[in-house]
Amino acid sequence: MTGSEVPPSFRLAYVPGVTPTKWVRIWNERLPDIPLTLVAVSTDEAFDVLRGRGADAGFVRLPVDREDLSAIPLYTETTVVVVPKDHIVAAVDEVTSEDLADEIVLHPLDDTLDWERPPGQPAFERPATTADAVELVAAGIGLLVVPQSLARLHHRKDLTYRPVTDAPESRVALSWPQDATTDLVEDFIGIVRGRTVNSSRGRQAPAAPAAPTKAKRPETGGGARRKPAAGKSSGKSTSGRNPRGGGSGGAKGGAKGGAKRGKPRGRS
């Protein structure tokens, strides 16, 4: 490698609530020679980071502008309402938006849900971030409706959450610039989609060395038997008479090869 060459690396952006640990672990197992760097970004700035090549790919929340970015939807999150543990909502398993109609529901500026109209009564001010809104919930100012992963991210011992069955849902996707679909991006797409290391679109594992060829043993059956060479025994007794005197092999051999037994003929 010359001094001007930059060693390969992969930068992965992710928005709050997304936990990329599983995919990073698989990457490190498959491509240990290529470091993966995580880039934490806010939901609002994620797409600008991708467009500005601040990351090679990123976990974002839909919708994605498909004019210059590609995206693969991965999963949909449950939407929950965050409440103090002593709130009446904490006593039930789930609620609807109508159940929150009389409550002050905070609507932070970085809200990730596509509301036609947020539930409940609006607060006097919109909190700047979800983290700020959680602090207000803990102070008893209002409630907060968010994807479940964000409720977990900002977990507090004095707060809990319950599913909101009819609220909009947040969808998480893997996104990257359309004109920068590199081999490393393809590798990461394969990991996210669960392709094996030997997949036709994934990075190929090195071929295993061929097993040494064993010397072929001469065939001893199934073919024509070789005739014994002249002068060598074939394994059967061919000499003289049978030791017991009844073998046909010896008798025939004697009849053909020796003089006939009996009285000599007289001369005429």
Protein Blocks (a to p, Z undefined) as FASTA:
>chain_A
ZZkbccddddddddehiacklmmmmmmmmmmmbccddddddfklmmmmmmnopafbdcdd
ddddfklpccddfbdcdddddddfkbmklmpmbdcfklmmmpccdddfklcbdcfbdghj
ddfbdcfblklmmmmmmnopaccdddfklmmmmgcfkbccdddfkbccddddddddfklc
cfklmmmmmmmnopafkbmkbccdddddddddddddddfehiacddddehiaehiacehj
afklpafklmmmmmmmmcceddddddZZ
